[in-house]
Structures are given as structure tokens and as C-alpha cells.
Amino acid sequence: MTQPKIGDKAPDFSLMGDDGKEHSLKDFKGKKIVLFFYPKDDTSGCTKEACSFRDNTPLIKKKDAVVLGVSGDSVESHKKFVSKYNLNFALLSNEDRSVLDAYGVWKEKSMYGRTFMGIERTTFIIDEHGKISHIFPKVKVDGHTEEVLNALA
């Protein structure tokens, strides 16, 4: 599936979070959403990215935005990840990859000469009206939270 573009209506979703609640796009109407897709719970890059969002959540909230993380990991895996690193935002489970496909982040990747399907680390900022205002493809973790904060200004 192709990735939505800036200005497009964000693909709807309804996913189970680590908190045992269903989270839908419509739940956040009137707020900005920092929706970040990451490959795997408790791996080095993903942990660094999640902890950076955790540490900057007060600044993100000041900009009337919420942070949501999405991966293909299970709710149980998310619970452990949240607990281990004291994350202060919801992690949403998309084991069937429907939302990963809708946002165009489930892609062919390669590592050490081997190709495989996986999540390309990507962040979307969705505005108060449910439209995509920013897309950060192939995110480099270092400095990413600052890019997001600047985009929310």
C-alpha cells in the first residue's frame, strides 16, 4: 500500500494499547497526534526513540499534542516495554499489520545483504482536524524528537 501524503486525511485506526484500552484516531479529535511507527519493543534504537519521546512528553503536551507509538508487537510485549522504561504514552499493537499497511510503513528492508519485510521507522504528525501535517520517513533516532517539537510549533 502507498504511504499517505501531507494534507491527506490520516488513515483511521482502532488498536489495542498497552493500557488494555482501544485507541482510535477519533478519540484525539481536536488534538495533534505524534504517531510514531517503530520496528520492535526493547531494541536499542526503538528504546532510545521511545525514551526520548518519554523525556519530552511535557513539551509535546504544551503544544497540545499526544504521542502514540505503534509496532507489530503484542500488547503483552508493549506492557513489558512500557513498564521497563516507564513510558508515559500509549503503545498500540498492530499484529495483523493493517494500520502499518494503511500508513505505508510495512516495507521491504535489507540488512547484511538479506532482504525481509519490516517496519520502516516513520513518524506522522496528524493535526487537530485529522489531516497529516508532517511525515518523517526513515527516521534517524538522534535528534528526531527535536525535529518533531519544531514541527509542532
C-alpha positions in Angstrom: 0.0 0.0 0.0 1.2 3.5 -0.7 2.0 5.9 2.0 -0.4 8.8 2.7 0.9 12.3 1.8 1.0 15.6 3.7 -2.5 17.1 3.5 -4.2 13.7 3.3 -6.8 12.6 5.8 -4.9 10.3 8.2 -6.0 6.6 7.8 -8.3 5.7 10.6 -7.3 3.2 13.2 -8.6 1.4 16.2 -5.9 -0.5 18.1 -5.4 -2.1 21.5 -2.9 -0.3 23.7 -0.6 -1.5 26.4 -3.1 0.0 28.9 -5.8 -2.5 27.8 -7.9 0.2 26.1 -8.8 0.5 22.4 -7.4 3.7 20.9 -8.9 5.2 17.8 -8.0 8.2 15.7 -11.3 9.8 16.5 -10.5 9.7 20.2 -8.0 12.5 19.7 -10.1 14.9 17.6 -9.0 18.5 18.4 -5.5 17.4 19.4 -2.4 16.9 17.4 -1.0 13.4 17.3 2.6 12.4 17.1 2.1 8.9 15.6 5.5 7.0 15.5 5.9 3.6 14.0 8.9 1.6 15.2 10.2 -1.9 14.4 10.5 -3.7 17.8 10.0 -3.3 21.5 13.1 -3.2 23.7 15.6 -3.0 20.9 18.4 -0.3 21.1 17.1 2.2 18.5 13.4 1.8 19.5 14.2 2.1 23.2 16.2 5.3 22.5 13.4 6.8 20.4 10.7 5.9 22.9 12.7 7.2 25.9 13.4 10.5 24.0 9.6 10.9 23.4 9.0 10.0 27.1 11.5 12.6 28.3 10.0 15.3 26.0 6.3 14.5 26.7 5.8 17.6 28.8 7.0 19.8 25.9 4.8 17.9 23.4 1.8 18.3 25.7 2.4 22.0 25.9 1.9 22.0 22.1 -1.5 20.4 22.6 -0.3 17.1 21.2 -0.2 13.5 22.3 2.3 10.7 21.5 1.3 7.3 20.3 3.7 4.5 19.4 2.8 1.7 17.0 4.5 -1.6 16.2 3.6 -5.2 15.3 4.5 -6.4 18.8 1.8 -7.8 21.1 0.0 -5.9 23.9 1.9 -8.1 26.4 5.2 -7.1 24.8 4.2 -3.4 24.9 3.2 -3.7 28.6 6.7 -5.0 29.5 8.4 -2.3 27.4 6.3 0.5 29.0 7.0 -0.9 32.5 10.7 -1.4 31.9 11.3 2.2 30.6 8.5 4.0 32.5 7.0 5.2 29.2 4.3 7.9 29.6 2.3 7.4 26.4 0.3 4.5 24.9 1.9 1.9 22.7 -0.5 0.4 20.2 -0.3 -3.2 19.0 -0.9 -3.9 15.3 -0.1 -7.6 15.0 -2.2 -8.0 11.8 -0.3 -5.1 10.2 -3.5 -3.4 8.9 -2.5 0.0 10.2 1.2 -0.5 9.2 -0.1 -1.1 5.7 -2.5 1.8 5.7 0.3 4.2 6.6 2.7 2.5 4.2 5.4 1.7 6.7 5.5 -2.1 6.2 8.2 -2.3 3.6 11.0 -4.4 2.2 14.2 -3.7 4.1 17.7 -5.1 3.9 20.4 -5.8 6.4 23.6 -7.6 5.9 22.7 -8.3 2.3 19.4 -10.1 3.3 16.0 -8.6 2.4 13.0 -9.0 4.6 9.7 -7.3 5.4 9.6 -5.0 8.4 8.5 -1.6 9.7 10.4 1.4 8.4 10.8 3.8 11.3 8.4 6.7 10.4 6.7 9.4 12.3 3.5 11.2 11.2 2.1 14.4 12.8 -1.7 14.5 12.5 -3.3 17.9 13.0 -6.4 18.7 15.0 -8.6 18.0 12.0 -7.2 14.5 11.3 -5.0 15.6 8.4 -1.4 14.6 8.1 0.7 17.8 8.6 4.2 16.2 8.6 5.9 13.0 7.7 9.3 11.9 8.9 10.4 8.8 6.8 13.4 6.6 7.6 13.8 8.3 11.0 17.3 8.6 12.4 16.7 8.4 16.2 19.3 11.0 17.2 17.7 14.5 17.1 14.3 13.2 15.9 12.3 14.4 18.9 13.7 17.9 18.4 12.5 17.7 14.7 9.1 16.7 15.9 9.0 19.5 18.5 10.0 22.1 15.9 7.3 20.8 13.5 4.6 21.1 16.3 5.4 24.8 16.8 
